[in-house]
Amino acid sequence: MQYATTRGPRPDRRRFLRAAGATGLLALTGGAAACAVDAGLETAAPGPGDVIRIGYVTPETGPLAPLGEAERFVATAMGEILSARPITVGGRPHRVEILTRDSQSDGQRAADVAAGLALDDRVHLVLVSAGADTVNAVSDQCEAAGVPCVAASTPWQSWFHLRGGRPESPFRWTYLMSWGMEDAQAVYADLWDEVATNRVVGAFWSNSAEGLAWNSPGTGLPAALAERGYTLVDPGVFEDGTPDFSAWIDAFRAADAQVLLGVASPLDLETFWRQAAERDYRPRIATIGRGARVPASVERLDPPVVNLGTEVSWSPSHPFTSSLTGMSAGDLAAEYTARTGRQWTQPIGFAHALFEVAAAAFGAVGSIDDREGVARAIAGMRLDTVIGPVDFTAGPVPGVAKTPLAGGQWQTGETHPFELVVVSNARYPQVPTAGRVEPLG
């Protein structure tokens, strides 16, 4: 399905690099700015007051910092792109100023900086990702202040239900593009089904917005997994930063839980994994949400673990293209690696797509001060992005656009110690697999 966008013909990769004007000028910075002409962005100089201010809240420090590293990179690059090639609003070019704020991996801090962006900096739009606690806190502040906000990359149930959302009375200013718990449970169970186990699942959930969504009796994983024939062992939630997981590990050993399911920060996953090895708990397969989405988190695990599973919301093999720069998912990942020397990571795609939505929304209004117009533009948006088709009109609840989800495992890599390989695509066959499901090494 092709959705309408606000841009002209997409430049191919070769044309894109020629537009950069020099080899080595990377597409996420100057190269993509040159390509922005073909993406429908204005090239004339804006007036002194024609500045779109976009706030971006991300964890630069704290236990979620591994998730925020790629987001900071994309935000910086997009600032250069959109300043060099302004967006036309009401017939006039507007440059873009991006104000990044560190959530410090804390929900209250995220709320505070969001309030500052809305009330002090008077931004025209706020973007946010990197986990439900951050996303929900920022979204609530924007809803209260009447500032449009687009969030990403957290289960829609944690964003909608935990904020008190009701389909008959939707949020007015806040929007989310992401997958849902129904996708996560299907992906995880598909992975588990490929490995011979006793179908007993040990679950450890953080006492966070995301963890509470995953273990919700009504909308989370427990009921769905029971329907698939799995028995859940749930010792209860844990607080972020827990130093001792022995109670959970001993419960899993006693029940012979051969499947491990977790929702934890990278720091808590590291602590749990070390103590599981010390107490000789060895599951046959493990799938970890939140803390195993980026390579830095997996590489820190001691002892090392091969074939650790997680959800894959974006990868270089996703067959999608940016509406803003014309780059494919593969090109975007390759440019990130070329610029940083580091392996691609899932948050790159969602951070990029947030700016695609922002550019399309401002391009659809007559004035940057028309906050209601920007919100309406997002609510009615159907846009092809680098993470896939984004359709805010389709639901499953008002203000949410569903995105694809596949299953992956961190397998032994050719270039890096561990590389995330897509091994399950039952929900979205258009995302190609590159390997098969394997038990934990």
Stockholm file with secondary structure:
# STOCKHOLM 1.0

chainA/1-441         MQYATTRGPRPDRRRFLRAAGATGLLALTGGAAACAVDAGLETAAPGPGDVIRIGYVTPETGPLAPLGEAERFVATAMGEILSARPITVGGRPHRVEILTRDSQSDGQRAADVAAGLALDDRVHLVLVSAGADTVNAVSDQCEAAGVPCVAASTPWQSWFHLRGGRPESPFRWTYLMSWGMEDAQAVYADLWDEVATNRVVGAFWSNSAEGLAWNSPGTGLPAALAERGYTLVDPGVFEDGTPDFSAWIDAFRAADAQVLLGVASPLDLETFWRQAAERDYRPRIATIGRGARVPASVERLDPPVVNLGTEVSWSPSHPFTSSLTGMSAGDLAAEYTARTGRQWTQPIGFAHALFEVAAAAFGAVGSIDDREGVARAIAGMRLDTVIGPVDFTAGPVPGVAKTPLAGGQWQTGETHPFELVVVSNARYPQVPTAGRVEPLG
#=GR chainA/1-441 SS CCCCCSCCCCCCHHHHHHHHCSTTCCIIIIIHHHHTTTTTCCCSCCCTTCEEEEEEEECSSSTTHHHHHHHHHHHHHHHHHHHHSCEEETTEEEEEEEEEEECTTCHHHHHHHHHHHHHTSCCSEEEECSSHHHHHHHHHHHHHHTCCEEEESSCHHHHHTTTTCBTTBCCSSEEEEECCHHHHHHHHHHHHHTSCCCCEEEEEEESSHHHHHHTCTTTSHHHHHHHTTCEEECCCEECTTCSCCHHHHHHHHHTTCCEEEEEECHHHHHHHHHHHHHTTCCCSEEEEEETTSSHHHHHTCSSCCSSEEEEESCCTTSCCBCTTTCCBHHHHHHHHHHHHSSCCCTHHHHHHHHHHHHHHHHTTSSCTTCHHHHHHHHHTCEEEETTEEEETTSBSSTTEEECCCEEEEEEECSSSSEEEEEEECSSCTTSCCCSCCCCCC
#=GC SS_cons         CCCCCSCCCCCCHHHHHHHHCSTTCCIIIIIHHHHTTTTTCCCSCCCTTCEEEEEEEECSSSTTHHHHHHHHHHHHHHHHHHHHSCEEETTEEEEEEEEEEECTTCHHHHHHHHHHHHHTSCCSEEEECSSHHHHHHHHHHHHHHTCCEEEESSCHHHHHTTTTCBTTBCCSSEEEEECCHHHHHHHHHHHHHTSCCCCEEEEEEESSHHHHHHTCTTTSHHHHHHHTTCEEECCCEECTTCSCCHHHHHHHHHTTCCEEEEEECHHHHHHHHHHHHHTTCCCSEEEEEETTSSHHHHHTCSSCCSSEEEEESCCTTSCCBCTTTCCBHHHHHHHHHHHHSSCCCTHHHHHHHHHHHHHHHHTTSSCTTCHHHHHHHHHTCEEEETTEEEETTSBSSTTEEECCCEEEEEEECSSSSEEEEEEECSSCTTSCCCSCCCCCC
//
